[in-house]
Amino acid sequence: MKKRVFSGARPTGRQHLGNYLGAIKNYVALQDEYDCVYCIVDLHALTTHKDKETLQSNIYEMALDWLAAGMDPQKSIVFVQSHVPQVTELHTMLSMVTPLSWLLRVPTFKEKAKKQPKDVNYGLVGYPVLMTSDIVLYKAEIVPVGEDQLPHLELAREIVRRFNMLYGDTFPEPEAKLTEFPLVPGLDGTDKMSKSYDNVIELAATPEETRKKIMTAFTDPARKLRGDVGHPDICNVYHLHKFFDAADLPVIREKCISAGIGCVECKALLAEGVNKNLSPFRMRRAEIAARKGYIEEVLLDGARRAHVIAAETIREVKDHMGLTPNLKGEYYGVTTSKE
């Protein structure tokens, strides 16, 4: 029997190269080896996202990009977090066993609180508990993470251990599947491609939009004139070539350091490589988008399948916590195990 993988992502709308190379590509690859559950975590998004007008369109665009990239709803469960409300019920129950001190020490909470000092809501503090609920509600055994995310998963493991100690063996301790999440540089020369920096290349952009965006990219800061030699190791455009022009990388590097190619030419080559690689994705995306109602059907079916797992988990948790009423038959939709 395959082990179950869980991973979730906040709905940020149309996905960009950083999202694809850093996570989506890996999601797709895991489908053949594991029983995968992939979730668009809209409740998590509410801790910082207050624009209700864009939330649903962001969910749609993310799901569309996931499917176009190769996520297969026949192999994986693909759904929206809030469509399976048991996650909030489990979140409440797990919060009863999670010490506040554990949550206040989380570095990401401190960072978020500094960024939005006028909106330090409970959701920010309880974020790790909801994240743990996402994972264990589906009895996931594997969570793909990069090394920087290991502390967050360890906190989830601590919550699971504490629950199991207090109420009996209920949840498997989720294990990390260390995965290489490459740092994709932004077009503005920053360390990370991110929408918040407006330095991204969207997967669904047209070839011309992609080319125009890449031609605005910062390059080697030490190179001033066309005849100057380049320094590829400090050029974010060169780093992007690694993902799209691997076979030609030695030639590009040699031309750069010998001033045989200028930055404009180098960016034009990158645009060509990106567009060539994204062409199949864009075709699939257009085909899926043309199927009216298909995305909604996929997410609805995913929610139904996720609900089956979630309902059984909640029944078990309530039983272990003494919350199952001592009544026969059905009680508010829950089949009791008491006689």
ABEGO torsion letter per residue (X at the ends): XBBBBBBBBBBAEBBBAAAAAAAAAAAAAAAAABBBBBBBBAAAAAAABABAAAAAAAAAAAAAAAAAAGBBAAABBBBBAAABAAAAAAAAAAAAABBAAAAAABAAAAAAAAABAABBBAAAAAAAAAAAAAAAAAGBABBBBBAAAAAAAAAAAAAAAAAAAAAEBABBBBBBBBBBBBBBBBAAGBABBBAAAGABBBAABBAAAAAAAAAABBBBAABABAABBBBAAABAAAAAAAAAAAAAAAAAAAAAAAGABBAAAAAAAAAAAAAAAAAAAAAAAAAAAABBGAAAAAAAAAAAAAAAAAAAAAAAAAAAAGABBBBBEBBGGBBBABX
